[in-house]
Each structure stands twice: as structure tokens, then as C-alpha cells.
Amino acid sequence: MQPTLNAKSSSGDSYYEVKFHHEDGKLKVFCSCAAGEKGRFCKHKWQLLSGNSDMLHNPEQLEDLQKVVTWVKDSDFKRLYDKVNELELELEVIKKQIKAEKKNVERRMREGF
């Protein structure tokens, strides 16, 4: 079984096909969106690999999504997913620090250095 899931577009009016290929313990993922066509990371792949059923355009594909999630559990995806999430959290902290420092610079420009 090599499922193709329909992932909602941003508008929700249409969908992209996300194809999963599982062979020899390896999981490959392809998406028909513009980024996916270029082999890039896209939210459709990410959300479905994460098991987000809200991304499904067709709720009747839930069983196929659950099969994909089973394959993900046997892959290296969880470690990669956790690392990306960790880095995104660090980025948010850094963005807040940058914003605070910019405010400090603005204040100092008004008051003098």
C-alpha cells in the first residue's frame, strides 16, 4: 500500500496530493504543491507526517493517514521533527531578545549614549 493523501490548500477550497512511498524500512514523501514539486519541505508533508488529520481534504482518508503515522514511528522522522521544533522555539526566544534590544537602542537614541 502506497497511499496518496489529499492535503488541504491554504484556502481549503482545493487540495494537493501527498504521496507516501514505504519500502525497505524507508519512507519517502512527495507533494504536488509548488514547493513539493521542487522537492522542498512543505507544510502539507510536515502536517501529514505529524499525523494532523485537520490537514486532510478528505476525512475518509483517516485510515491511510494512520498507516502513514505508523510508518513514521518506525523512521527517523520523530528525531528530525523534534529537532526542528526545538530550533523553532530557540528562534522565537532569539526574536524576542532582538526586539527587546532594538527597543533599548531606540530608547538610548532618544536619551543619548
C-alpha positions as CSV (number, residue, x, y, z in Angstrom):
1,M,0.0,0.0,0.0
2,Q,1.5,3.3,-1.1
3,P,-1.2,5.9,-0.1
4,T,-1.8,9.3,-1.7
5,L,-3.5,11.7,0.7
6,N,-5.3,14.9,-0.2
7,A,-3.9,17.8,1.9
8,K,-5.9,21.0,2.1
9,S,-4.6,24.0,0.3
10,S,-4.3,27.3,2.4
11,S,-7.7,28.4,1.2
12,G,-9.2,25.0,1.9
13,D,-11.0,25.1,-1.4
14,S,-8.6,22.7,-3.2
15,Y,-6.0,20.2,-2.2
16,Y,-2.6,18.9,-3.0
17,E,-1.7,15.2,-3.5
18,V,0.8,14.0,-0.9
19,K,2.2,10.6,-1.9
20,F,3.9,8.3,0.5
21,H,6.2,5.5,-0.6
22,H,7.3,3.0,2.1
23,E,9.8,0.4,1.1
24,D,12.7,-1.4,2.8
25,G,12.0,0.5,6.0
26,K,12.4,3.9,4.3
27,L,9.6,6.4,3.9
28,K,9.6,8.9,1.0
29,V,7.2,11.7,0.7
30,F,6.2,13.8,-2.4
31,C,3.7,16.7,-2.6
32,S,2.1,18.3,-5.7
33,C,2.3,21.8,-4.3
34,A,4.8,24.3,-5.7
35,A,7.4,23.7,-3.0
36,G,6.9,19.9,-3.1
37,E,7.3,19.8,-6.8
38,K,10.8,21.1,-6.3
39,G,11.5,18.5,-3.6
40,R,11.3,21.1,-0.9
41,F,9.9,21.0,2.6
42,C,6.3,22.0,2.7
43,K,3.6,22.3,5.3
44,H,1.5,19.6,3.7
45,K,4.2,16.9,4.1
46,W,5.0,18.2,7.6
47,Q,1.5,18.2,8.9
48,L,0.5,14.8,7.5
49,L,3.8,13.2,8.7
50,S,2.9,14.7,12.1
51,G,-0.5,12.9,12.0
52,N,-2.5,16.1,11.7
53,S,-5.9,14.9,10.4
54,D,-7.1,18.5,10.1
55,M,-4.9,18.8,7.0
56,L,-6.9,16.1,5.2
57,H,-9.2,17.4,2.5
58,N,-11.0,14.1,2.5
59,P,-11.7,12.8,6.1
60,E,-12.3,9.3,4.6
61,Q,-8.5,9.1,4.3
62,L,-8.0,8.9,8.0
63,E,-7.2,5.2,7.9
64,D,-4.5,5.8,5.4
65,L,-3.1,8.7,7.5
66,Q,-2.9,6.4,10.5
67,K,-0.9,3.9,8.4
68,V,1.5,6.7,7.5
69,V,1.8,7.6,11.1
70,T,2.7,4.0,11.9
71,W,5.5,4.2,9.3
72,V,6.7,7.5,10.8
73,K,7.1,5.9,14.2
74,D,9.5,3.4,12.7
75,S,11.5,6.1,11.0
76,D,14.0,8.8,11.9
77,F,11.3,11.4,11.4
78,K,10.5,11.9,15.1
79,R,14.1,12.9,15.9
80,L,14.2,15.3,12.9
81,Y,10.8,16.7,13.8
82,D,11.8,17.2,17.4
83,K,15.0,19.0,16.4
84,V,13.2,21.4,14.1
85,N,10.6,22.2,16.8
86,E,13.4,22.8,19.3
87,L,15.2,25.1,16.9
88,E,11.9,27.0,16.2
89,L,11.4,27.5,19.9
90,E,15.0,28.8,20.2
91,L,14.4,31.1,17.3
92,E,11.3,32.6,18.9
93,V,13.3,33.3,22.1
94,I,16.0,35.0,20.0
95,K,13.4,37.1,18.1
96,K,12.1,38.3,21.4
97,Q,15.6,39.2,22.6
98,I,16.3,41.1,19.4
99,K,13.0,43.0,19.7
100,A,13.9,44.0,23.3
101,E,17.4,45.1,22.3
102,K,16.0,47.2,19.5
103,K,13.7,48.9,21.9
104,N,16.7,49.5,24.2
105,V,18.6,51.1,21.2
106,E,15.6,53.3,20.4
107,R,15.4,54.4,24.0
108,R,19.2,55.1,24.1
109,M,19.0,57.1,20.8
110,R,16.3,59.3,22.4
111,E,18.2,59.7,25.7
112,G,21.7,59.7,24.4
113,F,24.5,57.2,24.5
